[in-house]
Amino acid sequence: MDARLQRRVQRYGWDRAVDDYEQGWRAQLEPAQSLMLDMAAPRMGDRVLDVACGTGLVSFRAAALVGRGGKVVGTDISEGMIEVARRIATEQGIPHASFEHCDAEALPFADATFDAALCGLGLMYVPDPVEALREMQRTLKPGGRAAAAVWGARQGCGWAEIFPITDARVASEVCPLFFHLGTKDMLARAFLSAGFVDVRHRRISTVLHYADADEALAAVFRGGPVALAYSRFDTATRQAVHAEYLDSIAAYRVGDGYRIPGEFVIAAARAPFSEQA
Ligand SMILES: C[S@@+](CC[C@H](N)C(=O)[O-])C[C@H]1O[C@@H](n2cnc3c(N)ncnc32)[C@H](O)[C@@H]1O
């Protein structure tokens, strides 16, 4: 897929997710977000960048860790997500968290601005994840800490068939690199390619819980990487992809609901001091 199309698919696919995102994903993503925050360890007074911040689930946790003497800047390619994050910051009185609409590969910040940089479950969607990591590195102070979380390998994620099922009905792959970064040590290698040092990574297993088939379908189709393609399907195609997807997760059915296995990979690293670069 060409990079511009991929960005459009993401931007408008995630715009569609804003209303349901926190309810659908807050609990499911929490283990990866927590480990990523532990590995980057934002401290009181730090300036923190949160790339692909969505509604700010990670940004606001980072804001609590850095306190009012620190600062958190969240960025995302979806204007809808940025609007929601700004609204939450205003409603909850969190003035030291601010949000900017921008692409992860072109951050509008000066070199050496931040003490720590985070990217939770966002890098898989970026056309060139190494370029996004390079941007994180550029905007970090020397020695600054970075951490990113991605979904794991295809065979570790029970809902993985959602991509071929959707791709079969559109002209191109909707998310070509999705499982690439979660395979073996690819995320750690991407950090190294971007110029980071002291790279380490961990893989953790998880289970996605859905109360019934409607909830499992809404989670994958309503917002996110396949949502734009799905929004253009006619009724018959929607019914066909629903049936195929439910068939692909049938092994994980428990009563009316589903317990779908998944895995995350989380890597952390440091921006080099000039003598390490
Ligand atoms: C699964 S959400 C993760 C949101 C948040 N980090 C969290 O952990 O809840 C993925 C986010 O990546 C954003 N995204 C996708 N491609 C992007 C890009 N090229 N630049 C910036 N953000 C992007 C989407 O808009 C979406 O908000």
The ligand as an ORCA input file, in Angstrom:
! r2SCAN-3c Opt
* xyz 0 1
  C      -4.743      1.470     18.974
  S      -4.718      3.231     18.936
  C      -3.612      3.514     20.301
  C      -3.909      4.793     21.047
  C      -3.140      4.990     22.361
  N      -1.691      5.069     22.149
  C      -3.458      3.917     23.350
  O      -2.538      3.183     23.763
  O      -4.648      3.813     23.731
  C      -3.683      3.570     17.537
  C      -3.562      5.064     17.225
  O      -2.522      5.235     16.251
  C      -2.859      6.364     15.482
  N      -2.057      6.389     14.253
  C      -2.120      5.544     13.196
  N      -1.236      5.905     12.258
  C      -0.584      7.008     12.711
  C       0.446      7.858     12.188
  N       0.997      7.627     10.993
  N       0.855      8.906     12.945
  C       0.302      9.156     14.149
  N      -0.682      8.395     14.689
  C      -1.126      7.321     13.990
  C      -4.348      6.178     15.260
  O      -4.983      7.347     14.817
  C      -4.817      5.694     16.638
  O      -5.268      6.752     17.445
*
